[in-house]
């Protein structure tokens, strides 16, 4: 069992204890970040005169050779090492001798792992942000093509008012845009370098922490060494943001699942993102949407787990904090996969525009506009509300839409109705006259699309 801290101990660690304590099975995920951080650390040590130029060259060349051999498969990361830091350092010493033993000068595994986790998380924030941008580009393309694709808008899962597909998609554009803004905030807040904080109280070596931060493209060095090694706020913030992303994807998936049902038939999901039934040949199941919805709980679980782990930990570092990695890695991978698959499903999905339009016409979505028509002709709103309520009951009895009634039928309920009511309650009028920014009217939608294009450019 390769470990770098055995001097204090006279007995070998029990194998079961060692395995329970080890993190190599999962922290090897930030192997590249460990090498990157070590290179910057060595560069700084040499600049400060703590290492000679020759020692710096030997260590850097050794680190590069380990990186190369792992990437080509010539060197395998195995569980004989406790963690990824032990793996790198032990192999470095084996390759270059005593110079390799100086790699760890002026740092602890506490600030080393804090750095590795930050570097890894920072990279993943950028990647998730880019995936969300591609999703937003897909949504925006659908918006542009469907400014005049009419459909019912819902409250309480009941048809409420007519809108357009562009308007409906625009709501999700806003959600995922906020998700990207949250990721930007997290990136900026976490972007300070903990390396040089030592175990918790810094070091007596004359380190240049600002230079190390500069080499690793951080804004600067962290300002409290205890907080530096004990901080997992950025992990909690990221998991919170990822949970919100999954919540948005799950809501969107739920609507697609409903729209894909035989009762709605608003959409047709591409065969590549559907499956059939093993027993019912007529079935075409929205499995990707259902899996995205299902995996949301998995990401929520990671957030609750790290919050629970951190809630009782005193300063500074404690071994409990090793639990920040596995679930975070899993949540990141889950979200990346879900966003990518959802984007592909959306890009290939077909919208049944005529069915959407018919659904909007059949659901009394123009009832509010009929009431507004009466108000504009001198009826008080409360009286108009009651008249339209009776009108809807009559329509239900006759199995007709409001605009399918004859003028005589309309006048029998209220003499205020005239021929111009048909234009007033048509889908086009109901949507087009809603011209305020954020509404579904075509001019308002074109303005929003222009704003969204500028945002993505």
matplotlib code that plots the C-alpha trace (Angstrom):
import matplotlib.pyplot as plt

x = [0.0, 1.8, 1.4, 3.5, 2.6, 3.8, 6.7, 4.5, 3.1, 4.7, 1.9, 0.7, -2.8, -5.4, -6.4, -10.1, -9.3, -6.9, -9.6, -12.2, -9.8, -8.6, -9.9, -7.9, -10.9, -12.6, -10.2, -8.1, -10.8, -8.7, -5.4, -4.8, -5.6, -3.2, -0.4, -1.3, -1.3, 2.0, 3.7, 2.6, 3.7, 7.2, 7.4, 6.7, 9.1, 12.0, 11.1, 11.3, 14.7, 13.3, 14.1, 17.1, 16.6, 17.8, 15.4, 12.6, 13.6, 13.8, 10.4, 8.7, 10.0, 9.1, 5.5, 5.2, 6.4, 3.8, 1.1, 2.2, 2.4, -1.0, -2.6, -1.0, -1.8, 1.8, 1.2, -2.0, -3.5, -4.1, -5.6, -2.2, -2.1, -4.2, -5.1, -4.1, -1.6, 0.2, 0.2, 1.8, 4.4, 5.4, 5.9, 7.8, 10.2, 10.6, 11.5, 13.8, 14.9, 15.4, 14.4, 10.9, 10.7, 10.9, 7.6, 5.6, 7.6, 5.4, 2.1, -0.2, -2.6, -5.3, -4.5, -3.5, -6.9, -8.7, -6.8, -7.5, -11.2, -11.4, -9.6, -11.8, -15.0, -14.0, -13.4, -16.7, -18.6, -17.3, -18.2, -21.8, -22.2, -21.3, -23.7, -26.5, -25.6, -26.1, -29.5, -30.4, -29.4, -31.7, -34.6, -34.1, -34.2, -37.5, -38.8, -37.8, -39.6, -42.8, -43.8, -47.2, -47.6, -50.7, -51.2, -53.1, -51.4, -52.1, -52.6, -53.4, -52.9, -56.1, -56.3, -56.2, -55.3, -53.9, -50.2, -47.6, -45.0, -42.4, -43.7, -43.9, -40.3, -39.2, -40.2, -37.6, -35.1, -35.4, -34.9, -31.8, -30.4, -30.7, -28.9, -26.0, -25.9, -25.8, -22.8, -21.1, -21.6, -20.2, -17.2, -16.4, -16.9, -14.8, -12.0, -9.4, -6.4, -6.1, -2.6, -0.1, -2.6, -0.8, -2.7, -4.6, -2.0, 0.1, 3.8, 7.1, 8.5, 8.5, 5.8, 4.5, 0.8, -0.2, 2.2, 0.8, -2.7, -1.6, 0.0, -3.3, -5.5, -7.2, -8.2, -5.9, -5.1, -7.6, -7.2, -7.7, -5.8, -8.3, -11.2, -9.2, -8.9, -12.3, -14.4, -16.8, -19.3, -18.5, -19.4, -22.7, -23.4, -22.6, -24.8, -27.6, -27.3, -27.1, -30.3, -32.0, -30.9, -32.3, -35.5, -35.9, -35.1, -37.6, -40.4, -39.6, -39.5, -42.8, -44.5, -42.9, -44.2, -47.7, -47.5, -46.3, -49.3, -52.1, -54.5, -52.4, -50.2, -48.6, -45.1, -43.5, -40.3, -37.6, -37.1, -33.5, -34.9, -37.7, -38.2, -41.0, -42.7, -41.7, -45.3, -47.4, -46.3, -48.2, -46.1, -43.5, -42.2, -40.5, -37.8, -35.1, -37.6, -38.6, -35.0, -34.1, -37.1, -36.0, -32.4, -33.3, -33.7, -30.2, -28.7, -30.9, -29.5, -26.0, -26.9, -28.6, -25.7, -23.0, -25.2, -25.6, -21.9, -20.8, -23.4, -21.5, -17.8, -15.6, -12.6, -10.4, -10.1, -11.8, -11.9, -15.7, -15.0, -13.7, -17.4, -17.6, -16.2, -18.0, -21.5, -20.3, -18.6, -21.7, -24.0, -21.8, -21.7, -25.5, -26.3, -23.9, -25.4, -29.0, -28.4, -26.7, -29.4, -32.2, -30.7, -30.5, -34.1, -35.3, -33.4, -35.0, -38.5, -41.4, -44.3, -47.8, -48.8, -52.4, -53.2, -51.8, -54.0, -57.1, -56.5, -56.3, -59.6, -61.4, -60.4, -62.2, -58.8, -60.4, -62.9, -61.0, -60.8, -64.6, -65.0, -62.7, -64.8, -67.9, -66.0, -64.9, -68.6, -69.6, -70.3, -68.6, -65.9, -67.8, -70.9, -68.9, -67.2, -70.7, -72.0, -69.0, -69.3, -72.9, -71.7, -69.1, -71.7, -73.9, -70.9, -70.2, -73.8, -73.7, -70.2, -69.1, -66.3, -67.2, -66.4, -68.5, -71.7, -74.0, -74.5, -78.1, -76.8, -74.4, -77.1, -79.4, -76.9, -76.0, -77.4, -74.1, -72.5, -72.1, -70.5, -67.1, -66.9, -65.6, -62.6, -62.1, -62.0, -60.0, -56.7, -54.8, -56.4, -56.1, -52.4, -51.5, -53.0, -50.8, -47.9, -46.2, -42.7, -42.8, -46.2, -46.8, -47.7, -45.4, -43.8, -43.0, -41.7, -39.4, -38.0, -37.3, -35.7, -33.4, -32.4, -31.8, -29.6, -27.5, -27.2, -25.9, -23.6]
y = [0.0, 3.1, 6.0, 9.1, 9.8, 6.6, 8.1, 8.7, 5.1, 1.9, -0.5, -0.9, 0.3, -2.4, -3.2, -2.6, 0.8, 1.7, 0.9, 2.9, 5.8, 5.8, 8.0, 6.9, 5.2, 8.5, 11.3, 10.0, 12.0, 15.1, 13.6, 16.4, 19.1, 17.5, 17.7, 21.2, 22.4, 20.7, 22.3, 25.8, 25.1, 24.0, 27.0, 29.3, 27.4, 27.9, 31.5, 32.0, 30.2, 27.3, 25.0, 25.2, 25.6, 22.0, 20.7, 22.5, 21.0, 17.5, 17.7, 19.3, 16.8, 14.0, 15.3, 15.6, 12.0, 10.8, 12.7, 11.4, 7.8, 7.8, 9.4, 6.7, 3.8, 3.1, 3.9, 2.8, 4.5, 1.6, 1.3, 0.5, 4.2, 6.0, 9.0, 10.7, 12.9, 9.9, 8.2, 11.3, 11.9, 8.2, 7.8, 11.0, 9.9, 6.6, 8.3, 11.2, 10.3, 12.7, 15.8, 14.3, 14.4, 18.2, 18.5, 18.7, 21.5, 24.3, 22.6, 20.1, 17.5, 19.7, 22.8, 20.4, 18.7, 22.0, 23.3, 20.2, 20.2, 23.9, 23.5, 20.5, 22.2, 25.4, 23.5, 21.7, 25.0, 26.2, 23.0, 22.9, 26.6, 25.8, 22.9, 25.2, 27.7, 25.1, 24.2, 27.9, 28.2, 25.2, 26.8, 30.1, 28.4, 26.9, 30.3, 32.0, 29.4, 29.5, 33.1, 32.4, 28.8, 29.0, 26.7, 26.8, 28.3, 26.4, 27.1, 24.2, 22.0, 23.5, 25.5, 29.2, 31.6, 31.3, 31.8, 30.7, 28.0, 30.7, 32.2, 28.9, 28.1, 31.6, 30.8, 27.9, 30.2, 32.5, 29.6, 28.3, 31.8, 32.3, 28.9, 30.2, 33.4, 31.4, 29.4, 32.6, 33.9, 30.6, 30.8, 34.3, 33.7, 30.5, 31.7, 32.3, 30.0, 28.0, 26.6, 27.8, 27.6, 24.5, 22.2, 25.2, 27.8, 28.5, 27.8, 29.4, 29.1, 32.4, 31.4, 33.8, 32.8, 35.5, 34.2, 30.7, 32.1, 33.9, 30.8, 28.9, 31.8, 32.6, 36.2, 36.0, 34.0, 33.2, 35.4, 33.0, 29.7, 28.0, 28.8, 27.9, 24.2, 24.0, 25.8, 23.7, 26.5, 26.5, 22.8, 23.4, 26.4, 24.3, 21.4, 23.9, 25.4, 21.9, 21.0, 24.0, 23.1, 19.6, 21.0, 23.1, 20.1, 18.0, 20.5, 20.7, 16.9, 16.6, 18.9, 17.0, 13.7, 15.2, 16.6, 13.3, 11.4, 10.2, 12.7, 15.7, 14.7, 18.1, 16.6, 13.7, 12.6, 11.3, 7.5, 8.0, 9.4, 7.0, 3.3, 0.8, -1.6, -5.3, -6.3, -3.5, -2.8, 0.5, 2.2, 4.9, 5.9, 9.2, 7.4, 10.2, 12.8, 10.3, 9.5, 13.2, 13.7, 10.7, 11.7, 15.0, 13.3, 11.9, 15.4, 16.7, 13.9, 15.1, 18.6, 17.3, 14.9, 17.6, 20.0, 17.3, 16.4, 20.0, 21.2, 20.0, 20.2, 22.5, 24.3, 23.5, 20.3, 17.1, 13.7, 14.0, 16.5, 13.7, 13.0, 16.1, 14.3, 11.2, 12.7, 15.9, 14.1, 12.0, 15.1, 16.9, 13.9, 13.4, 17.1, 17.1, 14.0, 15.2, 18.6, 17.1, 14.4, 16.9, 19.3, 16.5, 15.4, 19.0, 19.5, 16.5, 16.8, 17.6, 19.9, 19.2, 22.8, 22.2, 20.0, 22.7, 25.3, 23.2, 22.5, 26.2, 26.8, 24.0, 25.0, 28.3, 30.0, 33.1, 33.5, 36.3, 38.1, 37.7, 39.3, 42.1, 42.6, 43.2, 45.6, 47.6, 47.8, 49.3, 46.3, 46.3, 43.6, 41.8, 41.5, 40.5, 37.8, 36.3, 36.6, 34.7, 32.1, 31.4, 31.5, 28.8, 26.6, 27.0, 26.1, 23.0, 21.9, 22.4, 21.0, 24.2, 26.8, 30.4, 31.5, 28.6, 30.1, 32.1, 35.8, 34.9, 32.5, 35.0, 37.8, 35.5, 35.5, 39.2, 41.7, 43.6, 41.1, 42.2, 40.8, 42.2, 39.8, 37.0, 39.0, 40.0, 36.4, 34.8, 33.2, 35.7, 38.7, 37.2, 36.7, 39.6, 42.4, 41.4, 43.6, 44.5, 43.2, 39.6, 38.9, 36.4, 39.0, 38.7, 42.1, 41.6, 38.1, 39.5, 42.0, 39.3, 37.0, 39.9, 40.5, 36.7, 36.6, 39.5, 37.6, 34.5, 36.3]
z = [0.0, -1.3, 1.2, 1.9, 5.5, 7.4, 9.5, 12.5, 12.5, 13.7, 12.4, 8.9, 8.3, 8.3, 4.7, 5.3, 7.0, 4.2, 1.5, 3.5, 3.7, 0.2, -2.6, -5.6, -7.1, -7.7, -7.3, -10.2, -12.2, -11.6, -12.5, -15.1, -12.6, -10.1, -12.6, -13.6, -10.0, -9.3, -12.4, -11.2, -7.7, -8.9, -11.1, -8.1, -5.8, -8.4, -8.8, -5.1, -4.9, -2.9, -5.7, -8.1, -11.8, -12.3, -9.7, -11.4, -14.8, -13.4, -11.6, -14.5, -17.0, -14.6, -14.3, -18.0, -18.5, -16.0, -17.8, -21.1, -20.0, -18.3, -21.4, -23.7, -21.3, -20.6, -16.9, -15.1, -12.1, -9.6, -6.2, -4.6, -4.1, -1.5, -3.7, -6.9, -5.2, -3.8, -7.2, -8.9, -6.2, -5.8, -9.5, -9.7, -7.0, -8.7, -12.0, -10.9, -7.4, -4.5, -6.6, -6.7, -2.9, -3.1, -5.1, -1.9, -0.4, 1.0, 0.5, 2.2, 0.7, 2.2, 0.0, -2.9, -3.0, -2.5, -5.6, -7.7, -6.8, -7.7, -11.0, -12.0, -11.0, -12.8, -16.0, -15.7, -15.1, -18.4, -20.2, -18.8, -19.6, -23.3, -23.4, -22.1, -24.8, -27.5, -25.9, -26.0, -29.6, -30.4, -28.5, -30.2, -33.6, -32.8, -31.6, -34.9, -36.9, -34.8, -34.2, -35.7, -34.6, -32.4, -29.4, -26.1, -23.0, -19.8, -16.1, -13.7, -16.8, -18.2, -21.4, -20.5, -23.3, -26.8, -27.2, -29.8, -29.7, -29.9, -26.7, -24.9, -25.9, -24.9, -21.3, -21.3, -22.9, -19.9, -17.5, -19.1, -19.5, -15.8, -15.3, -17.3, -15.3, -12.1, -13.5, -14.4, -10.8, -9.3, -11.6, -10.6, -6.9, -6.7, -8.9, -6.1, -5.6, -2.3, -3.0, -0.4, 2.5, 3.8, 6.1, 7.6, 8.7, 5.7, 5.7, 6.7, 3.2, 1.3, -1.2, -3.8, -3.7, -6.1, -8.7, -8.4, -8.8, -11.9, -13.4, -12.9, -14.2, -10.9, -10.0, -7.0, -3.9, -1.2, 1.9, 4.8, 4.9, 7.2, 5.0, 1.9, 2.9, 4.5, 1.9, -0.1, -0.7, -4.4, -4.6, -2.8, -5.1, -8.2, -7.1, -6.3, -9.8, -11.3, -9.4, -10.8, -14.4, -13.9, -12.5, -15.6, -17.9, -15.9, -16.3, -20.1, -20.3, -18.5, -21.1, -24.0, -22.4, -22.2, -25.7, -27.1, -25.7, -27.9, -26.3, -27.3, -30.3, -30.3, -31.0, -32.6, -31.0, -33.4, -33.4, -32.2, -28.9, -28.4, -27.7, -28.3, -26.0, -25.7, -25.9, -27.4, -31.0, -31.3, -28.5, -29.1, -25.7, -24.8, -22.8, -23.0, -21.6, -18.9, -18.0, -17.8, -15.5, -13.4, -13.1, -11.6, -8.2, -8.5, -8.7, -5.9, -3.8, -4.4, -3.2, 0.0, 0.7, 0.6, 2.7, 5.2, 5.3, 5.7, 8.3, 11.4, 10.4, 12.5, 11.0, 9.3, 7.2, 8.2, 6.4, 6.0, 3.3, 1.0, 0.5, -1.7, -4.8, -5.8, -5.8, -7.4, -10.2, -10.7, -10.7, -13.2, -15.6, -15.2, -16.0, -19.0, -20.4, -19.9, -21.4, -24.5, -25.0, -24.4, -27.0, -29.6, -28.9, -29.3, -32.5, -34.1, -32.7, -35.1, -34.0, -35.2, -35.8, -37.0, -34.0, -31.7, -33.4, -33.3, -29.6, -28.9, -30.8, -28.9, -25.4, -24.9, -24.8, -26.3, -23.5, -21.8, -25.1, -25.5, -22.1, -23.1, -26.2, -24.1, -21.8, -24.8, -25.8, -22.4, -20.2, -16.8, -16.4, -13.6, -15.7, -18.8, -16.8, -15.9, -19.5, -20.9, -18.2, -19.4, -23.0, -22.2, -20.6, -23.7, -25.9, -23.8, -24.2, -28.0, -28.3, -30.1, -29.8, -29.1, -32.7, -34.1, -32.7, -34.9, -34.2, -33.2, -30.6, -29.2, -29.1, -27.2, -24.4, -24.7, -27.2, -27.1, -29.5, -33.1, -36.2, -35.3, -32.3, -34.6, -35.5, -31.9, -30.6, -33.5, -32.5, -34.6, -32.9, -29.4, -29.9, -32.1, -30.0, -27.1, -28.0, -24.7, -24.3, -23.0, -24.5, -27.4, -30.1, -33.2, -32.9, -29.2, -30.0, -32.8, -30.3, -27.7, -30.4, -31.4, -27.7, -27.3, -30.4, -29.1, -25.8, -27.5, -29.9]

ax = plt.figure().add_subplot(projection="3d")
ax.plot(x, y, z, "-o")
ax.set_aspect("equal")
plt.show()
